[in-house]
Amino acid sequence: MKVLVGIKRVVDYAVKVRVNKGTIDLANVKQSMNPFCEIAVEEAVRLKEAKKASEVVAVSIGPKQCTETLRTALAMGCDRGIHIQTGDQRTDYMDLQPFAIAQLLKKVVEKEQSSLVILGKQSIDSDCGQTGPLLAGMMGWPQVTFASKLQINDSTIVVERETDTGSETVEATLPAVVTCDLRLNEPRYATLPNIMKAKKKPVDSMDASEMGVDLTPQNKVVEVMEPPPRKEGIMVCDVEELISKLRTEAKVIR
């Protein structure tokens, strides 16, 4: 069984983003693999280690710098990478949106004849969470989102997924699309020997402009604003004073 893993290059989760002239300033900002995509890569590699998958292919869509992110996935254990290049005009989440990404991934899945696609449940830049469901709909495949546990049987998958009220177990037939939640696993760190080996693993390049997909954004981000600064907190002497302030100043209780 061949597993396809989608990975996205985003601003590193530990970086405080800067807003400049109504948009995110990406100049000289550290970027890395989306944390949910790291979980997807880890789960795919574990499936191969358990002899449930024969090959793990990592796919990334974006500018030339995405190759670095693909190398990280290869160092974690993926067998090869595919980079769909979008040039310098489509470089961030405002230019590359889920509908176009899902269409590009669909073409790769059809070419690779993958039986399972594993994605992060969302990216930390746009927080859309739409690519997995869109891809499943385009392929006509079952989908299981927010996976916290994944088990592969002969021709089915059994997935425990997170819900607002707890968790539920879902069974679906292969081929299928799965999106990963935080509790699915703990991604491994790429060791130095594996980082060196990853440099020799193949990364195929494809040109998005030649794949017959319209990359024009379906919506427009009008303005990006920083959240207002939090007010300084105050200390209270006892519960009575706290209740009084909540009632008279904050007016959140009566």
Phi and psi restraints in degrees (value plus and minus 20) as a CYANA .aco file:
   2 LYS   PHI    -115.3   -75.3
   2 LYS   PSI     112.1   152.1
   3 VAL   PHI    -131.2   -91.2
   3 VAL   PSI     111.7   151.7
   4 LEU   PHI    -128.5   -88.5
   4 LEU   PSI     110.6   150.6
   5 VAL   PHI    -139.6   -99.6
   5 VAL   PSI     104.4   144.4
   6 GLY   PHI    -110.1   -70.1
   6 GLY   PSI     111.6   151.6
   7 ILE   PHI    -148.8  -108.8
   7 ILE   PSI     128.5   168.5
   8 LYS   PHI    -147.6  -107.6
   8 LYS   PSI     120.6   160.6
   9 ARG   PHI    -111.9   -71.9
   9 ARG   PSI     101.6   141.6
  10 VAL   PHI    -153.9  -113.9
  10 VAL   PSI     149.9   189.9
  11 VAL   PHI     -81.8   -41.8
  11 VAL   PSI     112.3   152.3
  12 ASP   PHI     -74.4   -34.4
  12 ASP   PSI     119.1   159.1
  13 TYR   PHI     -81.7   -41.7
  13 TYR   PSI     -43.4    -3.4
  14 ALA   PHI    -107.6   -67.6
  14 ALA   PSI     -24.1    15.9
  15 VAL   PHI    -110.9   -70.9
  15 VAL   PSI     115.5   155.5
  16 LYS   PHI    -104.9   -64.9
  16 LYS   PSI      95.0   135.0
  17 VAL   PHI     -91.8   -51.8
  17 VAL   PSI     130.7   170.7
  18 ARG   PHI    -130.1   -90.1
  18 ARG   PSI     117.0   157.0
  19 VAL   PHI    -122.9   -82.9
  19 VAL   PSI     106.6   146.6
  20 ASN   PHI    -156.0  -116.0
  20 ASN   PSI      98.5   138.5
  21 LYS   PHI      35.5    75.5
  21 LYS   PSI      24.0    64.0
  22 GLY   PHI      58.9    98.9
  22 GLY   PSI      -7.2    32.8
  23 THR   PHI    -165.9  -125.9
  23 THR   PSI     149.1   189.1
  24 ILE   PHI     -97.6   -57.6
  24 ILE   PSI     110.2   150.2
  25 ASP   PHI    -106.8   -66.8
  25 ASP   PSI      91.0   131.0
  26 LEU   PHI    -120.0   -80.0
  26 LEU   PSI     -16.7    23.3
  27 ALA   PHI     -88.1   -48.1
  27 ALA   PSI     106.5   146.5
  28 ASN   PHI      36.6    76.6
  28 ASN   PSI      14.2    54.2
  29 VAL   PHI    -124.8   -84.8
  29 VAL   PSI     112.7   152.7
  30 LYS   PHI     -85.4   -45.4
  30 LYS   PSI     110.9   150.9
  31 GLN   PHI    -144.6  -104.6
  31 GLN   PSI     128.9   168.9
  32 SER   PHI    -171.4  -131.4
  32 SER   PSI    -194.4  -154.4
  33 MET   PHI     -91.8   -51.8
  33 MET   PSI     117.0   157.0
  34 ASN   PHI     -74.3   -34.3
  34 ASN   PSI     110.2   150.2
  35 PRO   PHI     -75.0   -35.0
  35 PRO   PSI     -58.5   -18.5
  36 PHE   PHI     -88.9   -48.9
  36 PHE   PSI     -49.3    -9.3
  37 CYS   PHI     -90.4   -50.4
  37 CYS   PSI     -54.0   -14.0
  38 GLU   PHI     -79.4   -39.4
  38 GLU   PSI     -60.8   -20.8
  39 ILE   PHI     -84.6   -44.6
  39 ILE   PSI     -59.8   -19.8
  40 ALA   PHI     -83.6   -43.6
  40 ALA   PSI     -62.9   -22.9
  41 VAL   PHI     -82.8   -42.8
  41 VAL   PSI     -65.9   -25.9
  42 GLU   PHI     -78.2   -38.2
  42 GLU   PSI     -64.0   -24.0
  43 GLU   PHI     -86.9   -46.9
  43 GLU   PSI     -59.7   -19.7
  44 ALA   PHI     -83.9   -43.9
  44 ALA   PSI     -62.0   -22.0
  45 VAL   PHI     -85.2   -45.2
  45 VAL   PSI     -59.0   -19.0
  46 ARG   PHI     -83.5   -43.5
  46 ARG   PSI     -56.1   -16.1
  47 LEU   PHI     -83.7   -43.7
  47 LEU   PSI     -58.1   -18.1
  48 LYS   PHI     -89.3   -49.3
  48 LYS   PSI     -60.9   -20.9
  49 GLU   PHI     -83.5   -43.5
  49 GLU   PSI     -48.8    -8.8
  50 ALA   PHI    -107.5   -67.5
  50 ALA   PSI     -11.6    28.4
  51 LYS   PHI      45.8    85.8
  51 LYS   PSI       1.9    41.9
  52 LYS   PHI    -111.5   -71.5
  52 LYS   PSI     -37.4     2.6
  53 ALA   PHI    -148.8  -108.8
  53 ALA   PSI     122.9   162.9
  54 SER   PHI    -111.2   -71.2
  54 SER   PSI     -48.8    -8.8
  55 GLU   PHI    -173.9  -133.9
  55 GLU   PSI     123.3   163.3
  56 VAL   PHI    -139.5   -99.5
  56 VAL   PSI     101.1   141.1
  57 VAL   PHI    -135.2   -95.2
  57 VAL   PSI     105.3   145.3
  58 ALA   PHI    -117.0   -77.0
  58 ALA   PSI     117.4   157.4
  59 VAL   PHI    -146.7  -106.7
  59 VAL   PSI     114.0   154.0
  60 SER   PHI    -155.0  -115.0
  60 SER   PSI     124.4   164.4
  61 ILE   PHI    -141.3  -101.3
  61 ILE   PSI     107.6   147.6
  62 GLY   PHI     132.7   172.7
  62 GLY   PSI    -182.1  -142.1
  63 PRO   PHI     -90.8   -50.8
  63 PRO   PSI    -200.0  -160.0
  64 LYS   PHI     -81.3   -41.3
  64 LYS   PSI     -45.4    -5.4
  65 GLN   PHI     -86.4   -46.4
  65 GLN   PSI     -36.0     4.0
  66 CYS   PHI     -83.6   -43.6
  66 CYS   PSI     -39.9     0.1
  67 THR   PHI     -80.0   -40.0
  67 THR   PSI     -56.8   -16.8
  68 GLU   PHI     -82.5   -42.5
  68 GLU   PSI     -60.9   -20.9
  69 THR   PHI     -86.1   -46.1
  69 THR   PSI     -58.6   -18.6
  70 LEU   PHI     -82.8   -42.8
  70 LEU   PSI     -58.7   -18.7
  71 ARG   PHI     -82.9   -42.9
  71 ARG   PSI     -54.3   -14.3
  72 THR   PHI     -83.4   -43.4
  72 THR   PSI     -63.4   -23.4
  73 ALA   PHI     -83.6   -43.6
  73 ALA   PSI     -58.5   -18.5
  74 LEU   PHI     -86.3   -46.3
  74 LEU   PSI     -57.2   -17.2
  75 ALA   PHI     -88.5   -48.5
  75 ALA   PSI     -46.5    -6.5
  76 MET   PHI     -97.4   -57.4
  76 MET   PSI     -37.4     2.6
  77 GLY   PHI     116.1   156.1
  77 GLY   PSI     -23.6    16.4
  78 CYS   PHI     -85.5   -45.5
  78 CYS   PSI     131.4   171.4
  79 ASP   PHI    -102.6   -62.6
  79 ASP   PSI     -59.2   -19.2
  80 ARG   PHI    -176.4  -136.4
  80 ARG   PSI     147.8   187.8
  81 GLY   PHI    -146.5  -106.5
  81 GLY   PSI     137.4   177.4
  82 ILE   PHI    -150.5  -110.5
  82 ILE   PSI     103.9   143.9
  83 HIS   PHI    -131.5   -91.5
  83 HIS   PSI      96.2   136.2
  84 ILE   PHI    -113.5   -73.5
  84 ILE   PSI      86.8   126.8
  85 GLN   PHI    -102.4   -62.4
  85 GLN   PSI     114.4   154.4
  86 THR   PHI    -133.9   -93.9
  86 THR   PSI     -16.7    23.3
  87 GLY   PHI      55.0    95.0
  87 GLY   PSI    -185.5  -145.5
  88 ASP   PHI    -109.9   -69.9
  88 ASP   PSI     -23.3    16.7
  89 GLN   PHI    -109.6   -69.6
  89 GLN   PSI     -44.9    -4.9
  90 ARG   PHI    -138.6   -98.6
  90 ARG   PSI      73.8   113.8
  91 THR   PHI    -142.1  -102.1
  91 THR   PSI     -35.5     4.5
  92 ASP   PHI    -160.4  -120.4
  92 ASP   PSI    -195.3  -155.3
  93 TYR   PHI     -86.7   -46.7
  93 TYR   PSI     -40.8    -0.8
  94 MET   PHI     -98.3   -58.3
  94 MET   PSI     -45.4    -5.4
  95 ASP   PHI    -113.8   -73.8
  95 ASP   PSI     -54.8   -14.8
  96 LEU   PHI    -128.9   -88.9
  96 LEU   PSI      91.2   131.2
  97 GLN   PHI    -133.9   -93.9
  97 GLN   PSI     139.9   179.9
  98 PRO   PHI     -73.8   -33.8
  98 PRO   PSI     -58.0   -18.0
  99 PHE   PHI     -82.1   -42.1
  99 PHE   PSI     -64.4   -24.4
 100 ALA   PHI     -90.5   -50.5
 100 ALA   PSI     -60.0   -20.0
 101 ILE   PHI     -81.5   -41.5
 101 ILE   PSI     -63.4   -23.4
 102 ALA   PHI     -82.6   -42.6
 102 ALA   PSI     -57.8   -17.8
 103 GLN   PHI     -86.1   -46.1
 103 GLN   PSI     -60.7   -20.7
 104 LEU   PHI     -85.7   -45.7
 104 LEU   PSI     -63.4   -23.4
 105 LEU   PHI     -83.2   -43.2
 105 LEU   PSI     -56.6   -16.6
 106 LYS   PHI     -78.5   -38.5
 106 LYS   PSI     -62.5   -22.5
 107 LYS   PHI     -86.6   -46.6
 107 LYS   PSI     -56.9   -16.9
 108 VAL   PHI     -89.0   -49.0
 108 VAL   PSI     -62.6   -22.6
 109 VAL   PHI     -80.6   -40.6
 109 VAL   PSI     -62.9   -22.9
 110 GLU   PHI     -85.4   -45.4
 110 GLU   PSI     -58.6   -18.6
 111 LYS   PHI     -89.4   -49.4
 111 LYS   PSI     -61.1   -21.1
 112 GLU   PHI    -102.3   -62.3
 112 GLU   PSI     -35.8     4.2
 113 GLN   PHI      37.4    77.4
 113 GLN   PSI      27.4    67.4
 114 SER   PHI     -96.2   -56.2
 114 SER   PSI     127.1   167.1
 115 SER   PHI    -118.5   -78.5
 115 SER   PSI     -39.3     0.7
 116 LEU   PHI    -165.1  -125.1
 116 LEU   PSI     112.1   152.1
 117 VAL   PHI    -135.6   -95.6
 117 VAL   PSI     105.4   145.4
 118 ILE   PHI    -136.3   -96.3
 118 ILE   PSI     106.9   146.9
 119 LEU   PHI    -150.4  -110.4
 119 LEU   PSI     140.3   180.3
 120 GLY   PHI     -89.3   -49.3
 120 GLY   PSI     133.5   173.5
 121 LYS   PHI     -88.4   -48.4
 121 LYS   PSI     -44.2    -4.2
 122 GLN   PHI    -187.8  -147.8
 122 GLN   PSI     146.0   186.0
 123 SER   PHI    -123.0   -83.0
 123 SER   PSI     134.1   174.1
 124 ILE   PHI    -104.7   -64.7
 124 ILE   PSI     -19.1    20.9
 125 ASP   PHI    -113.7   -73.7
 125 ASP   PSI     -74.1   -34.1
 126 SER   PHI    -113.0   -73.0
 126 SER   PSI     -45.5    -5.5
 127 ASP   PHI      37.0    77.0
 127 ASP   PSI       9.4    49.4
 128 CYS   PHI     -92.3   -52.3
 128 CYS   PSI     -67.5   -27.5
 129 GLY   PHI      46.6    86.6
 129 GLY   PSI      10.9    50.9
 130 GLN   PHI    -129.7   -89.7
 130 GLN   PSI     -40.8    -0.8
 131 THR   PHI     -82.1   -42.1
 131 THR   PSI     -66.4   -26.4
 132 GLY   PHI     -79.9   -39.9
 132 GLY   PSI     -74.6   -34.6
 133 PRO   PHI     -79.3   -39.3
 133 PRO   PSI     -58.7   -18.7
 134 LEU   PHI     -83.3   -43.3
 134 LEU   PSI     -64.8   -24.8
 135 LEU   PHI     -82.0   -42.0
 135 LEU   PSI     -64.5   -24.5
 136 ALA   PHI     -80.6   -40.6
 136 ALA   PSI     -60.9   -20.9
 137 GLY   PHI     -84.9   -44.9
 137 GLY   PSI     -61.8   -21.8
 138 MET   PHI     -86.5   -46.5
 138 MET   PSI     -56.1   -16.1
 139 MET   PHI    -102.1   -62.1
 139 MET   PSI     -38.4     1.6
 140 GLY   PHI      52.9    92.9
 140 GLY   PSI       8.9    48.9
 141 TRP   PHI    -122.2   -82.2
 141 TRP   PSI     137.1   177.1
 142 PRO   PHI     -85.6   -45.6
 142 PRO   PSI     132.7   172.7
 143 GLN   PHI    -153.5  -113.5
 143 GLN   PSI     125.6   165.6
 144 VAL   PHI    -151.8  -111.8
 144 VAL   PSI      98.3   138.3
 145 THR   PHI    -122.6   -82.6
 145 THR   PSI     142.2   182.2
 146 PHE   PHI      35.7    75.7
 146 PHE   PSI      24.7    64.7
 147 ALA   PHI     -90.3   -50.3
 147 ALA   PSI     112.1   152.1
 148 SER   PHI    -134.3   -94.3
 148 SER   PSI     -27.6    12.4
 149 LYS   PHI    -178.0  -138.0
 149 LYS   PSI     116.0   156.0
 150 LEU   PHI    -152.5  -112.5
 150 LEU   PSI     109.6   149.6
 151 GLN   PHI    -150.5  -110.5
 151 GLN   PSI     111.5   151.5
 152 ILE   PHI    -123.6   -83.6
 152 ILE   PSI     105.4   145.4
 153 ASN   PHI    -124.5   -84.5
 153 ASN   PSI    -183.9  -143.9
 154 ASP   PHI     -78.4   -38.4
 154 ASP   PSI     -78.0   -38.0
 155 SER   PHI    -149.6  -109.6
 155 SER   PSI      -4.8    35.2
 156 THR   PHI    -155.6  -115.6
 156 THR   PSI     144.3   184.3
 157 ILE   PHI    -143.1  -103.1
 157 ILE   PSI     123.4   163.4
 158 VAL   PHI    -136.9   -96.9
 158 VAL   PSI      99.3   139.3
 159 VAL   PHI    -144.8  -104.8
 159 VAL   PSI     110.2   150.2
 160 GLU   PHI    -112.9   -72.9
 160 GLU   PSI     106.2   146.2
 161 ARG   PHI    -143.6  -103.6
 161 ARG   PSI     128.6   168.6
 162 GLU   PHI     -97.8   -57.8
 162 GLU   PSI     119.5   159.5
 163 THR   PHI    -151.0  -111.0
 163 THR   PSI     153.2   193.2
 164 ASP   PHI     -86.3   -46.3
 164 ASP   PSI     -42.8    -2.8
 165 THR   PHI    -129.7   -89.7
 165 THR   PSI     -14.2    25.8
 166 GLY   PHI     126.7   166.7
 166 GLY   PSI    -142.3  -102.3
 167 SER   PHI    -166.6  -126.6
 167 SER   PSI     140.0   180.0
 168 GLU   PHI    -161.7  -121.7
 168 GLU   PSI     135.0   175.0
 169 THR   PHI    -127.2   -87.2
 169 THR   PSI     108.5   148.5
 170 VAL   PHI    -144.6  -104.6
 170 VAL   PSI     118.3   158.3
 171 GLU   PHI    -131.6   -91.6
 171 GLU   PSI     114.2   154.2
 172 ALA   PHI    -158.9  -118.9
 172 ALA   PSI     134.6   174.6
 173 THR   PHI    -107.5   -67.5
 173 THR   PSI     130.7   170.7
 174 LEU   PHI    -106.5   -66.5
 174 LEU   PSI     128.4   168.4
 175 PRO   PHI     -94.1   -54.1
 175 PRO   PSI     136.5   176.5
 176 ALA   PHI    -175.0  -135.0
 176 ALA   PSI     147.6   187.6
 177 VAL   PHI    -138.0   -98.0
 177 VAL   PSI     111.6   151.6
 178 VAL   PHI    -145.3  -105.3
 178 VAL   PSI     114.4   154.4
 179 THR   PHI    -132.8   -92.8
 179 THR   PSI     122.9   162.9
 180 CYS   PHI    -121.6   -81.6
 180 CYS   PSI     119.2   159.2
 181 ASP   PHI    -121.4   -81.4
 181 ASP   PSI     154.0   194.0
 182 LEU   PHI     -83.6   -43.6
 182 LEU   PSI     -53.5   -13.5
 183 ARG   PHI    -102.8   -62.8
 183 ARG   PSI     -17.9    22.1
 184 LEU   PHI     -85.4   -45.4
 184 LEU   PSI     -63.2   -23.2
 185 ASN   PHI    -186.1  -146.1
 185 ASN   PSI     159.0   199.0
 186 GLU   PHI    -135.3   -95.3
 186 GLU   PSI      88.5   128.5
 187 PRO   PHI     -78.8   -38.8
 187 PRO   PSI     122.0   162.0
 188 ARG   PHI     -98.6   -58.6
 188 ARG   PSI     139.5   179.5
 189 TYR   PHI    -109.2   -69.2
 189 TYR   PSI     119.8   159.8
 190 ALA   PHI     -94.4   -54.4
 190 ALA   PSI     102.9   142.9
 191 THR   PHI     -99.2   -59.2
 191 THR   PSI     140.2   180.2
 192 LEU   PHI     -78.7   -38.7
 192 LEU   PSI     -65.2   -25.2
 193 PRO   PHI     -79.3   -39.3
 193 PRO   PSI     -58.9   -18.9
 194 ASN   PHI     -91.3   -51.3
 194 ASN   PSI     -51.7   -11.7
 195 ILE   PHI     -84.2   -44.2
 195 ILE   PSI     -60.0   -20.0
 196 MET   PHI     -88.1   -48.1
 196 MET   PSI     -60.5   -20.5
 197 LYS   PHI     -85.0   -45.0
 197 LYS   PSI     -53.9   -13.9
 198 ALA   PHI     -83.4   -43.4
 198 ALA   PSI     -46.7    -6.7
 199 LYS   PHI     -86.2   -46.2
 199 LYS   PSI     -41.0    -1.0
 200 LYS   PHI    -117.7   -77.7
 200 LYS   PSI     -27.2    12.8
 201 LYS   PHI     -96.8   -56.8
 201 LYS   PSI     125.7   165.7
 202 PRO   PHI     -93.8   -53.8
 202 PRO   PSI     120.2   160.2
 203 VAL   PHI    -147.8  -107.8
 203 VAL   PSI      89.7   129.7
 204 ASP   PHI    -104.2   -64.2
 204 ASP   PSI     123.9   163.9
 205 SER   PHI    -130.3   -90.3
 205 SER   PSI     119.1   159.1
 206 MET   PHI    -151.4  -111.4
 206 MET   PSI     126.1   166.1
 207 ASP   PHI    -117.2   -77.2
 207 ASP   PSI      99.4   139.4
 208 ALA   PHI     -80.8   -40.8
 208 ALA   PSI     -51.1   -11.1
 209 SER   PHI     -89.1   -49.1
 209 SER   PSI     -36.0     4.0
 210 GLU   PHI    -121.8   -81.8
 210 GLU   PSI     -11.0    29.0
 211 MET   PHI    -122.6   -82.6
 211 MET   PSI     -16.7    23.3
 212 GLY   PHI      51.2    91.2
 212 GLY   PSI      10.4    50.4
 213 VAL   PHI    -139.1   -99.1
 213 VAL   PSI     110.7   150.7
 214 ASP   PHI    -100.4   -60.4
 214 ASP   PSI      94.9   134.9
 215 LEU   PHI    -109.5   -69.5
 215 LEU   PSI     -15.7    24.3
 216 THR   PHI     -80.1   -40.1
 216 THR   PSI     106.9   146.9
 217 PRO   PHI     -78.4   -38.4
 217 PRO   PSI     121.4   161.4
 218 GLN   PHI    -104.5   -64.5
 218 GLN   PSI     -36.5     3.5
 219 ASN   PHI    -162.9  -122.9
 219 ASN   PSI     147.7   187.7
 220 LYS   PHI    -144.5  -104.5
 220 LYS   PSI     111.3   151.3
 221 VAL   PHI    -100.2   -60.2
 221 VAL   PSI      90.5   130.5
 222 VAL   PHI     -93.6   -53.6
 222 VAL   PSI     -63.3   -23.3
 223 GLU   PHI    -179.1  -139.1
 223 GLU   PSI     124.5   164.5
 224 VAL   PHI    -132.8   -92.8
 224 VAL   PSI     109.8   149.8
 225 MET   PHI    -146.3  -106.3
 225 MET   PSI     124.0   164.0
 226 GLU   PHI     -93.9   -53.9
 226 GLU   PSI     125.3   165.3
 227 PRO   PHI     -85.5   -45.5
 227 PRO   PSI     129.0   169.0
 228 PRO   PHI     -84.0   -44.0
 228 PRO   PSI     126.2   166.2
 229 PRO   PHI     -83.9   -43.9
 229 PRO   PSI     123.6   163.6
 230 ARG   PHI     -93.3   -53.3
 230 ARG   PSI     123.5   163.5
 231 LYS   PHI     -92.3   -52.3
 231 LYS   PSI     129.9   169.9
 232 GLU   PHI     -86.9   -46.9
 232 GLU   PSI     116.0   156.0
 233 GLY   PHI     -96.0   -56.0
 233 GLY   PSI     144.4   184.4
 234 ILE   PHI    -146.8  -106.8
 234 ILE   PSI     135.6   175.6
 235 MET   PHI    -116.5   -76.5
 235 MET   PSI     120.0   160.0
 236 VAL   PHI    -136.5   -96.5
 236 VAL   PSI     134.8   174.8
 237 CYS   PHI    -102.4   -62.4
 237 CYS   PSI     -54.2   -14.2
 238 ASP   PHI    -175.1  -135.1
 238 ASP   PSI     158.3   198.3
 239 VAL   PHI     -85.2   -45.2
 239 VAL   PSI     -57.9   -17.9
 240 GLU   PHI     -80.8   -40.8
 240 GLU   PSI     -61.7   -21.7
 241 GLU   PHI     -87.2   -47.2
 241 GLU   PSI     -58.6   -18.6
 242 LEU   PHI     -80.6   -40.6
 242 LEU   PSI     -68.0   -28.0
 243 ILE   PHI     -82.2   -42.2
 243 ILE   PSI     -59.0   -19.0
 244 SER   PHI     -82.9   -42.9
 244 SER   PSI     -63.6   -23.6
 245 LYS   PHI     -89.4   -49.4
 245 LYS   PSI     -57.9   -17.9
 246 LEU   PHI     -83.8   -43.8
 246 LEU   PSI     -51.3   -11.3
 247 ARG   PHI    -104.3   -64.3
 247 ARG   PSI     -62.7   -22.7
 248 THR   PHI    -113.6   -73.6
 248 THR   PSI     -55.0   -15.0
 249 GLU   PHI    -118.4   -78.4
 249 GLU   PSI     -76.0   -36.0
 250 ALA   PHI     -96.0   -56.0
 250 ALA   PSI     -48.9    -8.9
 251 LYS   PHI      36.2    76.2
 251 LYS   PSI      22.7    62.7
 252 VAL   PHI    -120.9   -80.9
 252 VAL   PSI     -30.9     9.1
 253 ILE   PHI    -152.1  -112.1
 253 ILE   PSI     140.5   180.5
